[in-house]
Amino acid sequence: MKSFDKEIAHLSDEINRLAMACSNQLEKAAIAFDLMDKGLAGKVAKDDEKVNVLERLIEDHAVRFLAKRQPMAVDLRFFLAAMKIAYELERIGDNAENIAKGVIFLKKRPDHGIVKRIVDMTADCRSMLQEAVEAFLAMDADKASAVWKRDEGIDESFKRIMGLVFDQTKGPCVDSFEDGTQIVLMARCIERIGDHITNIAEDIYYIATGQNNLKQIMMKLDE
């Protein structure tokens, strides 16, 4: 039992480390966008390999554990879900990389209102990710459910940004249209990050409860 606990604690630490690396990537991407710092954006894009390495280490750790032992149901759920969570985190890192690359391609600084909404949207995702990590470390199903619900706000933010960009790219200026398209792609990456965090919340809920139908449960509660 002590050995099991040690393995689970070690894997939890690795998941936490990977989540923090993703959060830092997302924060730096937002700063690069806010300041139009193409040098920082390039650094964020290069740093994504560190996230990829951490994800592979977690997967290898979990696979080796499952191959060596015959865990009970709750432990089996933990290790299988941990691999899925690591994958979702790796995808968050990929999207942060794409946001940073978008900064490099922008020809000029976007309108202040759009910049603020993009930065606020990334901050909301980072807050969601932090709460998801806390739910994971505590195996808190209720907190995981609350994180899942917050994705509605991310989706609404994405729609508002789409509207703002559309209004500002109606003219014939090619540069404005190209930058607008790039901003929409960046906002879409943030929206996808929100989706990956909700997937993490579902995985946490599964570990804690053994139920993998969080979406159906939440929909029934809203009826």
C-alpha positions in Angstrom: 0.0 0.0 0.0 2.8 2.4 0.8 4.3 1.6 -2.6 1.0 2.4 -4.3 0.6 5.6 -2.4 4.1 6.6 -3.4 3.5 5.9 -7.1 0.2 7.9 -7.0 1.9 10.8 -5.2 4.7 10.9 -7.6 2.4 10.9 -10.6 0.3 13.6 -9.1 3.4 15.8 -8.7 4.2 15.2 -12.4 0.7 16.1 -13.5 0.9 19.3 -11.4 4.3 20.1 -12.8 3.0 19.7 -16.4 -0.1 21.8 -15.7 2.0 24.6 -14.3 4.3 24.5 -17.3 1.2 24.8 -19.6 -0.2 27.7 -17.5 3.2 29.5 -17.8 3.2 29.0 -21.5 -0.3 30.4 -21.8 0.6 33.4 -19.6 3.7 34.2 -21.6 1.7 33.9 -24.9 -0.8 36.4 -23.5 1.9 38.8 -22.5 3.6 38.5 -25.9 0.2 39.3 -27.5 -0.5 42.2 -25.2 3.0 43.8 -25.8 3.4 42.6 -29.4 6.6 41.0 -28.2 7.6 38.8 -31.1 10.8 37.7 -29.4 8.9 36.4 -26.4 6.4 34.7 -28.7 9.2 32.9 -30.4 10.5 31.7 -27.0 7.0 30.4 -26.0 6.8 28.4 -29.3 10.2 26.8 -28.7 9.4 26.0 -25.1 6.6 23.7 -26.1 9.0 20.8 -26.5 9.5 20.9 -22.7 5.7 20.2 -22.3 5.9 17.4 -24.8 8.8 15.8 -22.9 6.8 16.0 -19.6 3.8 14.4 -21.2 5.8 11.5 -22.5 7.4 11.0 -19.1 4.0 10.8 -17.4 2.7 8.3 -20.0 5.8 6.2 -19.6 5.5 6.2 -15.8 1.8 5.2 -15.9 2.4 2.5 -18.4 5.3 1.0 -16.5 3.3 1.0 -13.3 0.3 -0.8 -14.9 2.6 -3.3 -16.5 4.3 -4.2 -13.2 1.2 -4.3 -10.9 -2.4 -5.3 -10.8 -4.1 -2.2 -9.3 -7.5 -2.2 -7.8 -10.3 -0.4 -9.6 -9.8 3.0 -8.1 -6.0 2.9 -8.7 -6.6 1.7 -12.2 -8.9 4.6 -12.9 -6.3 7.0 -11.5 -3.5 5.8 -13.7 -5.6 5.6 -16.9 -7.1 9.0 -16.3 -3.7 10.5 -15.5 -2.5 9.5 -18.9 -5.6 11.2 -20.5 -5.0 14.3 -18.4 -1.4 14.4 -19.5 -2.6 14.2 -23.1 -5.1 17.1 -22.6 -2.3 19.2 -21.0 0.0 18.5 -23.9 -2.7 19.8 -26.2 -3.1 22.9 -24.1 0.6 23.5 -24.6 0.2 23.0 -28.4 -2.5 25.6 -28.4 -0.4 28.1 -26.4 2.3 27.6 -28.9 -0.1 28.4 -31.8 -1.2 31.5 -30.0 2.4 32.6 -29.7 3.0 31.9 -33.4 0.0 34.0 -34.2 1.7 37.0 -32.5 4.7 36.6 -34.8 2.4 36.7 -37.9 0.4 39.8 -36.9 1.4 42.9 -38.9 0.3 45.5 -36.4 -1.1 45.7 -32.9 -4.8 44.9 -32.8 -7.5 47.2 -31.4 -7.3 47.7 -27.6 -10.7 46.2 -27.0 -9.8 43.0 -28.8 -6.4 42.8 -27.0 -8.1 43.1 -23.7 -10.7 40.4 -24.5 -8.0 38.0 -25.7 -5.9 38.6 -22.6 -8.9 38.3 -20.3 -9.9 35.0 -22.0 -6.4 33.5 -21.5 -6.6 34.6 -17.8 -9.9 32.8 -17.4 -8.4 29.7 -18.9 -5.4 29.8 -16.6 -7.8 30.2 -13.6 -9.8 27.2 -14.8 -6.6 25.2 -15.2 -5.5 26.1 -11.6 -8.9 25.0 -10.2 -8.7 21.8 -12.2 -5.2 21.0 -10.7 -6.6 21.7 -7.3 -9.5 19.4 -8.0 -7.1 16.7 -9.2 -4.8 16.9 -6.2 -7.8 16.7 -3.8 -9.9 14.3 -5.9 -12.7 16.8 -5.5 -15.6 15.8 -7.8 -17.7 18.9 -7.0 -14.8 21.2 -7.8 -14.2 19.4 -11.1 -17.9 19.9 -11.9 -17.6 23.6 -11.2 -14.6 23.8 -13.6 -16.6 22.1 -16.3 -19.3 24.7 -16.0 -16.9 27.6 -16.4 -16.3 26.6 -20.0 -19.6 28.3 -21.0 -17.9 31.7 -20.2 -15.0 30.9 -22.5 -17.3 30.0 -25.3 -19.2 33.3 -24.9 -15.9 35.2 -24.9 -14.9 33.6 -28.2 -18.2 34.6 -29.8 -17.8 38.2 -28.6 -14.3 38.3 -30.0 -15.5 36.9 -33.3 -18.1 39.8 -33.5 -15.5 42.4 -32.7 -13.1 41.2 -35.3 -15.9 40.9 -38.0 -16.9 44.5 -37.3 -13.3 45.7 -37.7 -12.5 43.8 -40.9 -15.4 44.9 -43.1 -13.2 47.4 -45.0 -11.0 46.7 -48.1 -7.7 46.7 -46.2 -5.9 43.4 -46.9 -3.7 43.7 -43.8 -6.7 44.3 -41.6 -8.4 41.2 -43.0 -5.3 39.0 -42.6 -4.7 40.2 -39.0 -8.4 39.7 -38.2 -8.2 36.1 -39.5 -5.1 35.5 -37.4 -6.8 36.9 -34.2 -9.8 34.6 -34.8 -7.5 31.6 -35.0 -5.8 32.7 -31.8 -9.1 33.1 -30.0 -10.1 29.7 -31.3 -7.0 28.2 -29.8 -8.0 29.7 -26.4 -11.5 28.3 -26.8 -10.0 24.9 -27.5 -7.9 25.2 -24.4 -11.1 25.7 -22.4 -12.4 22.4 -24.0 -9.3 20.5 -23.0 -9.7 21.8 -19.4 -13.3 20.5 -19.3 -12.0 17.2 -20.5 -9.6 17.2 -17.6 -12.5 18.0 -15.3 -14.4 15.0 -16.7 -11.4 12.8 -16.1 -11.1 14.0 -12.5 -14.8 13.3 -11.9 -14.3 9.8 -13.3 -11.4 9.1 -10.9 -13.3 10.4 -7.9 -16.7 8.8 -8.6 -16.1 6.0 -11.1 -18.8 7.7 -13.4 -17.8 8.9 -16.8 -21.0 10.8 -17.7 -20.3 14.2 -16.1 -21.8 16.0 -19.2 -25.1 14.1 -18.9 -25.2 14.7 -15.1 -24.7 18.4 -15.5 -27.2 18.7 -18.3 -29.8 17.0 -16.1 -29.1 19.4 -13.2 -29.7 22.4 -15.6 -33.1 21.1 -16.7 
